[in-house]
């Protein structure tokens, strides 16, 4: 089985323009009346492949599934890979050539991203799974950070990695 790595990011929210520890702090369930889980779910439902593919980095990311688990968890499945390099695809057991990849092909794998927004507390947690093919959650985190900055102009979302290890 391919190696998988899980990275956990803590998301906290504070008044924009104030340094950490100063100014107002916002609970993820009440961002000026909006719940982070609903903001994330609504944003995901409008996301397109054109939004998620990063041509400058030859990164292919496509959201293939969105599920709500329990009342405070959203799980996102992504297809992720990289293009830009041609090569031969071979059967790893026989060594036989199966077909030729062009630089336009992006061999993909599935990774998952999970957002947990507790009913109480000042933090939410974004968990991203990485494989040898890439990590769709990294692209989603980048795009969602931009979305939050545009949507909640008075609030800054801070994101810090809190743990990394084998899944």
SETOR-462316 format. One record per residue (C-alpha): residue in one letter; z, y, x; residue number from 1. Coordinates in pm, whole numbers, plus 50000, padded with zeros to 5 digits. Each point is the difference from the previous one (the first is absolute). Last residue first. Example, Ala and Ser with C-alpha at 12.3 -4.5 7.8 and 13.67 -1.06 7.14 Angstrom:
+---------+-------+-------+-------+-----+
| residuo |    up | north |  east | num |
+---------+-------+-------+-------+-----+
|       S | 50714 | 49894 | 51367 |   2 |
|       A | 50066 | 49656 | 49863 |   1 |
+---------+-------+-------+-------+-----+
This chain:
+---------+-------+-------+-------+-----+
| residuo |    up | north |  east | num |
+---------+-------+-------+-------+-----+
|       X | 50866 | 50801 | 49781 | 167 |
|       X | 50047 | 50045 | 50374 | 166 |
|       X | 50178 | 50319 | 50084 | 165 |
|       X | 50014 | 50375 | 49955 | 164 |
|       X | 50277 | 50212 | 49859 | 163 |
|       X | 50081 | 50360 | 49913 | 162 |
|       X | 49666 | 50177 | 50033 | 161 |
|       X | 50034 | 50361 | 49888 | 160 |
|       X | 49829 | 50190 | 49720 | 159 |
|       X | 50104 | 50351 | 49896 | 158 |
|       X | 49858 | 50129 | 49672 | 157 |
|       X | 50006 | 50378 | 49968 | 156 |
|       X | 50060 | 50159 | 49659 | 155 |
|       X | 49899 | 50342 | 49865 | 154 |
|       X | 49624 | 49920 | 49992 | 153 |
|       X | 50048 | 49676 | 49814 | 152 |
|       X | 49644 | 49894 | 49922 | 151 |
|       X | 49818 | 50104 | 50317 | 150 |
|       X | 50268 | 49873 | 50241 | 149 |
|       X | 50046 | 49687 | 49786 | 148 |
|       X | 49626 | 49925 | 50018 | 147 |
|       X | 49987 | 50045 | 50378 | 146 |
|       X | 50296 | 49763 | 50041 | 145 |
|       X | 49826 | 49756 | 49764 | 144 |
|       X | 49687 | 49998 | 50218 | 143 |
|       X | 50193 | 49924 | 50320 | 142 |
|       X | 50219 | 49739 | 49831 | 141 |
|       X | 49694 | 49833 | 49845 | 140 |
|       X | 49826 | 49985 | 50340 | 139 |
|       X | 50304 | 49841 | 50161 | 138 |
|       X | 50042 | 49770 | 49702 | 137 |
|       X | 49655 | 49850 | 50049 | 136 |
|       X | 50116 | 49850 | 50327 | 135 |
|       X | 49752 | 49845 | 50242 | 134 |
|       X | 49797 | 49682 | 50048 | 133 |
|       X | 50256 | 49850 | 50236 | 132 |
|       X | 50254 | 50039 | 49722 | 131 |
|       X | 50226 | 50283 | 49889 | 130 |
|       X | 50234 | 50016 | 49700 | 129 |
|       X | 50133 | 50335 | 49881 | 128 |
|       X | 50335 | 50067 | 49837 | 127 |
|       X | 50060 | 50342 | 49845 | 126 |
|       X | 50366 | 50069 | 49924 | 125 |
|       X | 50147 | 50274 | 49782 | 124 |
|       X | 50297 | 50208 | 50107 | 123 |
|       X | 50253 | 50240 | 49848 | 122 |
|       X | 50194 | 49760 | 49784 | 121 |
|       X | 49999 | 49864 | 49649 | 120 |
|       X | 49733 | 49830 | 49789 | 119 |
|       X | 49854 | 49846 | 50315 | 118 |
|       X | 49633 | 50069 | 50080 | 117 |
|       X | 49844 | 49701 | 50175 | 116 |
|       X | 49636 | 50031 | 50105 | 115 |
|       X | 49830 | 49684 | 50126 | 114 |
|       X | 49680 | 49969 | 50202 | 113 |
|       X | 49808 | 49676 | 50042 | 112 |
|       X | 49734 | 49875 | 50238 | 111 |
|       X | 49688 | 49795 | 49936 | 110 |
|       X | 49742 | 49932 | 50270 | 109 |
|       X | 49662 | 50145 | 50077 | 108 |
|       X | 49703 | 49954 | 50233 | 107 |
|       X | 49825 | 50339 | 49984 | 106 |
|       X | 49623 | 49972 | 50033 | 105 |
|       X | 49794 | 50311 | 50083 | 104 |
|       X | 49996 | 49919 | 50375 | 103 |
|       X | 49813 | 49682 | 49910 | 102 |
|       X | 50165 | 49661 | 49979 | 101 |
|       X | 49791 | 49690 | 50080 | 100 |
|       X | 50041 | 49672 | 49814 |  99 |
|       X | 50170 | 49659 | 50005 |  98 |
|       X | 49969 | 49910 | 50369 |  97 |
|       X | 50148 | 49658 | 50072 |  96 |
|       X | 50310 | 49989 | 50219 |  95 |
|       X | 50116 | 49696 | 49804 |  94 |
|       X | 50360 | 50090 | 49916 |  93 |
|       X | 49986 | 50380 | 50023 |  92 |
|       X | 49678 | 50018 | 49797 |  91 |
|       X | 49818 | 50293 | 50156 |  90 |
|       X | 49926 | 50355 | 49888 |  89 |
|       X | 49779 | 50173 | 50256 |  88 |
|       X | 50030 | 50361 | 50091 |  87 |
|       X | 49941 | 50362 | 49904 |  86 |
|       X | 50264 | 50269 | 50032 |  85 |
|       X | 50038 | 50312 | 49788 |  84 |
|       X | 50202 | 49870 | 49707 |  83 |
|       X | 50371 | 49958 | 49951 |  82 |
|       X | 50202 | 49818 | 49736 |  81 |
|       X | 50225 | 50032 | 49697 |  80 |
|       X | 50007 | 49859 | 49647 |  79 |
|       X | 50303 | 50145 | 49830 |  78 |
|       X | 50271 | 49872 | 49768 |  77 |
|       X | 50243 | 50255 | 49858 |  76 |
|       X | 50352 | 49915 | 49884 |  75 |
|       X | 50197 | 50248 | 49788 |  74 |
|       X | 50378 | 49968 | 49964 |  73 |
|       X | 50259 | 50177 | 49779 |  72 |
|       X | 49990 | 49822 | 49664 |  71 |
|       X | 49960 | 49643 | 50113 |  70 |
|       X | 49663 | 49951 | 50164 |  69 |
|       X | 49710 | 50232 | 49923 |  68 |
|       X | 49671 | 49863 | 50123 |  67 |
|       X | 49694 | 50167 | 50156 |  66 |
|       X | 49708 | 49795 | 50129 |  65 |
|       X | 49685 | 50021 | 50212 |  64 |
|       X | 50048 | 50339 | 50166 |  63 |
|       X | 49722 | 50030 | 50260 |  62 |
|       X | 50041 | 50091 | 50366 |  61 |
|       X | 49718 | 49991 | 50255 |  60 |
|       X | 50069 | 50175 | 50329 |  59 |
|       X | 49712 | 50114 | 50221 |  58 |
|       X | 50231 | 50273 | 50137 |  57 |
|       X | 49784 | 50298 | 49895 |  56 |
|       X | 49883 | 49802 | 49697 |  55 |
|       X | 50350 | 49981 | 49851 |  54 |
|       X | 49967 | 49803 | 49675 |  53 |
|       X | 50282 | 50080 | 49756 |  52 |
|       X | 49859 | 50293 | 49803 |  51 |
|       X | 49647 | 49857 | 49964 |  50 |
|       X | 50164 | 49676 | 49889 |  49 |
|       X | 50149 | 50192 | 49710 |  48 |
|       X | 50356 | 50105 | 49914 |  47 |
|       X | 50060 | 50104 | 49638 |  46 |
|       X | 50238 | 49715 | 49908 |  45 |
|       X | 50175 | 50037 | 50336 |  44 |
|       X | 50090 | 50364 | 49928 |  43 |
|       X | 50148 | 49909 | 49662 |  42 |
|       X | 50207 | 49721 | 50155 |  41 |
|       X | 50125 | 50222 | 50285 |  40 |
|       X | 50096 | 50288 | 49768 |  39 |
|       X | 50168 | 49754 | 49760 |  38 |
|       X | 50205 | 49843 | 50282 |  37 |
|       X | 50084 | 50344 | 50142 |  36 |
|       X | 50157 | 50100 | 49666 |  35 |
|       X | 49918 | 50354 | 49883 |  34 |
|       X | 50242 | 50265 | 49874 |  33 |
|       X | 49996 | 50222 | 50309 |  32 |
|       X | 49994 | 49686 | 50214 |  31 |
|       X | 50257 | 49801 | 49805 |  30 |
|       X | 49986 | 49625 | 50070 |  29 |
|       X | 49938 | 50066 | 50372 |  28 |
|       X | 50326 | 50198 | 50017 |  27 |
|       X | 49944 | 50352 | 50131 |  26 |
|       X | 50183 | 50183 | 50279 |  25 |
|       X | 50041 | 50379 | 49985 |  24 |
|       X | 50021 | 50211 | 50311 |  23 |
|       X | 50122 | 49915 | 50347 |  22 |
|       X | 50060 | 49656 | 50147 |  21 |
|       X | 49639 | 49959 | 50103 |  20 |
|       X | 49833 | 50336 | 50053 |  19 |
|       X | 49906 | 50217 | 49704 |  18 |
|       X | 49644 | 50108 | 49921 |  17 |
|       X | 49953 | 49736 | 49733 |  16 |
|       X | 50318 | 49897 | 49820 |  15 |
|       X | 50078 | 49640 | 50074 |  14 |
|       X | 49880 | 49650 | 49922 |  13 |
|       X | 50070 | 49673 | 50176 |  12 |
|       X | 49774 | 49699 | 50053 |  11 |
|       X | 50130 | 49718 | 50220 |  10 |
|       X | 49723 | 49796 | 50155 |   9 |
|       X | 50016 | 49623 | 50043 |   8 |
|       X | 49754 | 49817 | 50222 |   7 |
|       X | 49917 | 49633 | 49940 |   6 |
|       X | 49800 | 49811 | 50261 |   5 |
|       X | 49776 | 49701 | 49934 |   4 |
|       X | 49871 | 49747 | 50254 |   3 |
|       X | 49715 | 49780 | 49882 |   2 |
|       X | 50080 | 49650 | 49882 |   1 |
+---------+-------+-------+-------+-----+
